[in-house]
Amino acid sequence: MHDGYQTTINAIPQIAANLASRGLCAGMISTSTGQAVAPNDNPPTTGPTTTTTTTSQQPGGSCTATYRTTQQWGDRFNGEVTVRAGASAITSWTATVTVTSPQKVSATWNGTPSWDSSGNVMTMKPNGNGNLAAGASTTFGFTVMTNGQWAAPTVSCRTP
């Protein structure tokens, strides 16, 4: 559907009612796979939509880590962290992502992860050298299995 057209916006309540009357529901197209995805029968009442930013000032520069939820399903969500250099270039960074138990990270991309003994604190280092020019940024992502807990992760970053 294209929400740039008023006629489409006006038709949505009728479309939703018609689907519900036939025991159907609206779905979405996954941006990662291009396939149709149906919602879960028990969606969370609130999803992990919080953005958390922590800035670290270290000798050699500062960095900022910002979190956002990119996709959500009935049992998991994908998160993305943007690491941005401060006013001066940095030669490396380390980001920390903390999930709430019983959540577990099941997959990561664009970084090299390690975990603490609880499995709830992930330390992500850059693939490669991690150099960022002043004000430049990079991203990494991960999938969190919620295990019934939909709290957004907290993030921070530091420079060596």
Beta strands, then each sheet from edge to edge (+ up, - down):
strand 1: 28-29
strand 2: 36-37
strand 3: 53-58
strand 4: 61-72
strand 5: 76-85
strand 6: 94-98
strand 7: 104-109
strand 8: 112-115
strand 9: 121-125
strand 10: 137-145
strand 11: 154-158
sheet 1: 1+ 2-
sheet 2: 3+ 4- 5+ 10- 7+
sheet 3: 8+ 9- 6+ 11-
end
